Amino acid sequence: YLAESRDDRQENIAGIVDRLKSMERGELRLWDALAIAQSVATLKATPQDQRFDILFLNIADHLHALGTSQMSPRTLIDTLCLFEVLNIRPKALYVDVMHQLVRQTTAMYPDELTGLLVTMARIGLSSPAMLGRIAASIQHSQLQNIRYLHGCELVGAMAALGYDNSAFYTALDNRMKMCAEMMPVEEVWDTVKYLPSLQYSWKPYERSIWDELSRRTSKFYNELHVDEVSDPVSFMQFLRLHKRLDKRFMSAMAAWARVAVYRPTSRTSRRPTARELALIVDYCQE
């Protein structure tokens, strides 16, 4: 409630601190302790604001007593973020969180590994031993589960952290090349659309997936190829926006329009509207 109302009066904070001190270790549940810590992070206006340090240190004592072994990888990552947002690292809890993260790297899913590396890169936490452990987990356990967007973020974050193992990068290069070649055109399009939202990325991979999209569309020559895309008109507008329309693709779009205009609208396909047909004609003339 205090976080939502931005009520940071000292008497309220002191009351919460006194209540936490009066509680037995382990009495506060894990999720409640984390919720309080996140609320403290919301109230803290700047890293230099030290009014909430005592409150967070008391919460950290409870979290340490509860133990980090029951925390999921995502919760550990969120806790790591809290240390940096609040600009304070309670030694006992910090060591426990880092130890658990190292232990759980081999069991993490690709999105969790990506989230961990992006968090480490964002806060500038470059631990050679931990990076080596994560890289080994990716290279030997999770490589087949890495998707293209994972690869962009993983390599971008690793490069930002100064990791320079050539075998790791070579393994990911080969995986990304295979991913790009095996993805259906719809997934290639989705990947390209999501690239600008990545916190960390790798420009060679971005150029590679754009080149793959251009290579795929240059091979469209009839309505069957266009039907591989869920929304052909939006796809056409996307390509035009990025100056990647070509004559062959527009020829395929014209062939698709001639057939699609007679199709009934269904759950999986939609008849093009008159405006969309006019748009296709305009783009063909361009």
C-alpha positions, 0 to 999 in steps of 0.5 A: 500500500505504501509503495502504491501511494508513494507514502514514504513517511519515516514513521511508517518505515520505522513501524515496519522495521520494528515489526520485522525485528519482532518477528522470529526468523522464518516467520515471514514467508518467502513471497511476502518478504520478496513483495516487501523488498520489491515495494522498498525498491519502488519507494526508493527514489535514488540509489543515494537515498539511504532511508530504506536501507535498514528496512531492506537489511531486515528483510534480507535477514528474513530471506537469508533465514528462509534460505535461497534453495527454495527460490526459482531461477527467476526469483533469484534473478529478481533478488539480484536486481533488487540488490542493484536497484537498492544499491546495497548488498547484504553479504550473507544473502548476496553470497547465498543468491550467487551460490544458488545461481551458480548451482542452478545454471545447469538446470535453467531453461534458455530464457532463464539463462538469458535473463540472468546474463542480461541482468549481469550485463545491465548491472555490470556484474562480470564474474569470470568463474560464473560466466564460464559456468554459464557458458559451459551449461549453454554449450554442453547442455542447452545448445539445442534448446537455444532459439534465435532471439536467445542467441542474440541476447546471450552473445550480446550480454556475454560480449558486454561482460567481456567473455572471450571464449572462442569455442563458445561463440563458434558453437553459438554461431553454428547454432544460429545459422542452423536456426535461421535456415530451419525456421519457417518464414513466419518465425523469421518475421516474428524474430525480426520484429522482436529484435528492437526490443532486446536489451542486448543483442549481437549485430552480426546475428541481426544482419544474418536474420534480415538477410535470411528474411530477404532470401526467403521472400525473394523465392516467393513466386505464387500464392502457396508461398504467401500462404505461409504467412499468417497476415500477408498484407501486414507482412507486405507493409512491414517489408515496404517499411524496411525497403525490402519489397521486390518484384518477385514478392509482389508478383506472388502477392498479386497471385495470392490476391486473385485466389484469396478474394474468393475464399470464405473468411475462416478461423485460419484465413481472411478474405482481403478487403477492398482497401487491401486489394487497392494497396497491393495494386499500388505497391505493384505499380511502385 
